[in-house]
Amino acid sequence: MSPKYLVINCDDFGQSRPMTEAIMHLLEERRVSSATIMAPAPGFEEAAEWCRRRGQTNVGLHLTLTSEFDAVRWSSLTGHPSLHDESGHMHKTVEDFERHADTEAVLKELHAQYEKAARSGLRLSHADNHMGSLYGTATGRSHIPHALKLCAKWKLPFRLFRKVHPGDPLLSGIPGVERAAAKASALAGLLGVAIPDYLLSHAFHVQEGETYERFKEELIGKLYDLPEGISETYIHPAAEDAYMQENVPHWEKRVWEYRLMLDDDFSYAIRDAGVTLTDYTHIRKHGRASRLGSALALTRELLRK
């Protein structure tokens, strides 16, 4: 049996104090693989200072083009009007971002976020994308080729996936996602950008009738059904906080994710299922497709149009 590797990444590092506290704790306890930090968010400086002080090498850049919650919002670093809604903050939804954002402004903003992280002394391990705003899922207007070219320039792996796991509750239900993944992963191979084999998702919101125990069973079940190769799953862990609980939809789910990473049953299941918890260092070494193979894959994809 081939090895099964899993990256557990904490998204939204620096989004808010309760999220920053939870992610710091999980990184300290080595219960997760990595985290990705949000350069425009209000808690960026605190999170970056903590990483710099500890010499943290498993923190990447959470490329951020949206600001979804009324309780905690932020503006772009570059200030281009196409990146903002009428309030002066980044767009709340991916669809609004895709419809209104100027491509050149997006590229400048991504550069600015990378430069801010670099100036802060962060040794970035990889990059990914907040809310999937670059993927083109709402209107088909994708910025993934631009993101991959930037990651090639920055020499960073990027969160994508080569294949769709048939049991994934979100990705397996999106029409055309396998074809889009083939094109994107082929381009990543041509550019030399390392990516995981699979991206495993779960519902961001609390589902009807869902409890912590049911959520725990679902994610433990994924460990035993993990495909061979390198998979990544992402969580948004947060500490309990009365204000955020009242003002951020489904904050409880974030608290559950934090709790699950500290749950001994989850730690046992990782070992029992034969899963190796790893990080983007492993993806950097083993997540690159051959350029010839990628070129052939991209050619086949273009011929199918």
Secondary structure, 3 states (H helix, E strand, C coil): CCCEEEEEEEEEECCCHHHHHHHHHHHHCCCCCEEEECCCCCCHHHHHHHHHHHCCCCEEEEECCCCCECCECCCCCCCCHHHECCCCCECCCHHHHHHHCCHHHHHHHHHHHHHHHHHCCCCCCCEEEHHHCCCCCCCCCCCHHHHHHHHHHHCCCECCCCCCCCCCCCHHHCCCHHHHHHHHHHHHHHHCCCCCCEEECCCCCCCCCCCHHHHHHHHHHHHHCCCCEEEEEEECCCCCCHHHHHHCCCHHHHHHHHHHHCCHHHHHHHHHCCEEECCHHHHHHHCCCCHHHHHHHHHHHHHCC
